[in-house]
Amino acid sequence: MAVLPVMAMGQSKVAVVDLKGVFDAMPEKAAAEQQLSDLSARYQAEYDMLKTEFSKKYADYQAIAGDATTPATIRDRRIQEIQENDRKISEFEQNTRNDINQQREQLLAPIKAKLQAAIKTVADANGITVVLDKGQGVVYASPEAIDITGQVKQRLGIE
């Protein structure tokens, strides 16, 4: 097993940042979350409408299912309608999940890029070569490790 050489602390400056804390404090994130919430509410209203339609068709079928005078072709057609509605609901749920995930990625990508740029600017200004996320389980941070969370927030105009 090869042992990798460890760089001396004098050769690199290590810093930590509370990435989640800064990201959650960004006003753009709150705006994006609100947009996603609004989109989700619109999808929920449509979903509720589909479920109501399904329930009505199912109730209509139950009303004729036990009636011996109802022709089998009518019962079969009602069953097909119920199955078709069920398929539509399943497709709608899948499409909704996909769209919300895609929208989340599109809305959050520029916010993440802005945060990354702020971290880079602060790190470059302080001669920092490595920045670790405090939330990702930094095993050890010596007193020499610089916490740049405050500087990143300041750079982003957050506090």
matplotlib code that plots the C-alpha trace (Angstrom):
import matplotlib.pyplot as plt

x = [0.0, 1.5, 1.4, 0.7, 2.8, 0.9, 1.5, 2.8, 0.3, 2.7, 2.2, -1.6, -4.2, -7.3, -10.7, -14.1, -17.5, -21.0, -22.3, -25.8, -26.1, -25.1, -27.2, -30.3, -29.7, -29.6, -32.8, -32.7, -33.2, -36.3, -37.7, -36.9, -38.6, -41.7, -41.8, -41.6, -44.3, -46.6, -45.9, -46.6, -49.9, -51.0, -50.1, -51.9, -55.1, -55.0, -54.3, -57.3, -59.4, -58.2, -58.9, -62.4, -63.1, -61.8, -63.9, -67.0, -66.4, -65.8, -69.0, -70.9, -69.5, -70.3, -73.9, -74.3, -71.9, -74.5, -77.4, -78.2, -80.1, -77.0, -75.5, -71.9, -70.7, -71.7, -70.0, -66.9, -66.8, -67.0, -64.2, -62.1, -62.8, -61.7, -58.5, -57.8, -58.3, -56.0, -53.3, -53.7, -53.3, -50.2, -48.7, -49.6, -47.9, -44.7, -44.7, -45.3, -42.4, -40.1, -41.1, -40.8, -37.3, -36.3, -37.6, -35.8, -32.5, -33.1, -34.0, -31.2, -28.3, -27.6, -27.9, -25.4, -23.1, -23.3, -22.5, -19.5, -18.3, -18.4, -16.5, -13.9, -13.5, -13.2, -10.7, -8.6, -8.6, -7.3, -4.8, -6.8, -6.1, -8.7, -12.2, -14.1, -17.8, -18.5, -21.7, -20.0, -18.4, -15.0, -13.1, -10.8, -10.2, -7.2, -7.2, -5.3, -8.2, -10.0, -13.8, -14.9, -18.6, -19.0, -16.9, -18.9, -22.2, -20.8, -19.7, -23.3, -24.8, -26.4, -26.5]
y = [0.0, 3.3, 6.2, 9.6, 12.4, 15.0, 18.6, 20.8, 23.2, 26.1, 25.2, 25.4, 27.3, 25.4, 27.0, 25.8, 27.2, 26.3, 25.8, 24.8, 27.7, 30.2, 28.6, 28.6, 32.3, 33.4, 35.3, 33.8, 30.4, 31.5, 33.0, 29.7, 27.7, 29.9, 29.3, 25.6, 25.7, 27.7, 25.1, 22.3, 23.8, 24.1, 20.5, 19.5, 21.3, 19.4, 16.1, 16.7, 17.3, 14.0, 12.1, 13.6, 12.5, 9.0, 8.8, 9.8, 7.2, 4.5, 5.4, 5.3, 1.9, 0.6, 1.8, -0.4, -3.3, -5.3, -4.5, -7.6, -5.5, -3.5, -5.0, -6.3, -4.0, -1.0, -2.4, -3.3, 0.3, 1.7, -0.5, 0.6, 4.3, 3.6, 1.9, 4.8, 7.4, 5.4, 5.3, 9.1, 9.7, 7.6, 9.4, 12.7, 11.9, 10.8, 13.9, 16.1, 14.7, 15.0, 18.6, 19.7, 18.1, 19.7, 23.1, 22.8, 22.1, 25.1, 27.5, 26.4, 26.1, 29.8, 30.3, 27.5, 29.0, 32.4, 30.8, 29.0, 32.2, 34.0, 31.2, 31.3, 35.1, 34.9, 32.0, 33.8, 37.0, 35.1, 32.9, 29.8, 26.7, 24.3, 25.0, 22.3, 22.2, 22.1, 20.3, 17.4, 16.0, 17.6, 15.2, 17.7, 21.4, 22.8, 26.3, 27.4, 26.4, 29.6, 29.7, 31.9, 31.5, 35.1, 36.5, 34.5, 35.8, 39.3, 38.9, 37.8, 40.6, 38.3, 38.8]
z = [0.0, -1.0, 1.4, -0.1, 1.2, 3.3, 2.3, 5.1, 6.5, 5.5, 1.8, 1.8, 3.7, 4.6, 5.4, 6.3, 5.4, 6.5, 2.9, 3.9, 6.3, 3.7, 1.0, 3.2, 4.1, 0.5, -0.4, -3.9, -2.4, -0.6, -3.8, -5.7, -2.9, -3.2, -7.0, -6.4, -3.8, -6.2, -8.9, -6.6, -5.5, -9.2, -9.8, -6.6, -7.8, -11.1, -9.3, -7.0, -10.1, -11.6, -8.4, -8.2, -11.7, -10.9, -7.8, -9.7, -12.4, -9.8, -8.0, -11.2, -12.0, -8.5, -9.0, -12.1, -11.2, -9.2, -11.5, -13.5, -16.1, -17.1, -20.2, -19.9, -22.6, -20.5, -17.4, -19.5, -20.9, -17.4, -16.2, -19.2, -18.3, -14.7, -15.9, -18.3, -15.6, -13.3, -16.0, -16.5, -12.8, -12.7, -15.7, -14.3, -11.0, -12.8, -15.1, -12.1, -10.1, -13.1, -13.8, -10.2, -10.0, -13.3, -12.2, -8.8, -10.6, -13.0, -10.2, -7.8, -10.3, -10.7, -6.9, -6.3, -8.9, -7.2, -3.9, -5.5, -7.0, -3.6, -1.9, -4.7, -4.4, -0.6, -0.8, -3.5, -1.5, 1.6, -0.2, 0.7, -1.4, 0.1, 1.4, 3.2, 3.9, 7.7, 7.1, 5.3, 8.4, 8.5, 10.7, 12.1, 11.7, 13.5, 15.0, 11.9, 9.6, 8.7, 8.9, 5.9, 6.4, 7.6, 4.8, 2.2, 3.7, 3.6, 0.0, -0.9, 1.2, 3.7, 7.5]

ax = plt.figure().add_subplot(projection="3d")
ax.plot(x, y, z, "-o")
ax.set_aspect("equal")
plt.show()
